[in-house]
């Protein structure tokens, strides 16, 4: 796994957007964290939002094992997400976000592609993520992006869904074409419902 802590990795530019990998201490993460706090509070309540945003130490999202992907427009984050080490092969994706004013523009898909590319570049071969039942748009997006829903976790003893766990095998950087920023260039098709 590469990239020393504190170093910013550029993944590339996509249609006027800058995509980069940083860590949680980067000031560019502020819109992402503020947006997530508002989103989680509205959907799950203040306490659940606080638990989600403080339950993992920021250092876990730093190189060499983790990172934060920021999709920026004019230097301001409009989408992004973070990853950390789940196990030697698997990156766990967390804090995936798209600015509510910029949804349905393909930014979530671009952030996911950049997360996959960054994680694969750090040596991970599998991605894992969870989302809650109050985020059906996210569930739909992950399914569209080829993530497989786990049937082994996420339900209570009565069979009710309490969260959704998804996984996906990641392509090695050479399998992606070996070009920085090559992932995530497709736009949203007309009429497609999207969280991104």
Protein Blocks (a to p, Z undefined) as FASTA:
>chain_A
ZZiehiacdfbdcehiacddddfklmklmmmmmmmmmmmmmmnojklmmmmmmmpcfklm
pcfkbccddddeehiafbdcddddfblmlccdehiacdfklgonommmmmmmmmmmmmmm
nopabdcddddfklmmlmmmmmmnopacdfkgoiafkopafbdcdddddddfklnoopgh
kgopaccdehiacfZZ
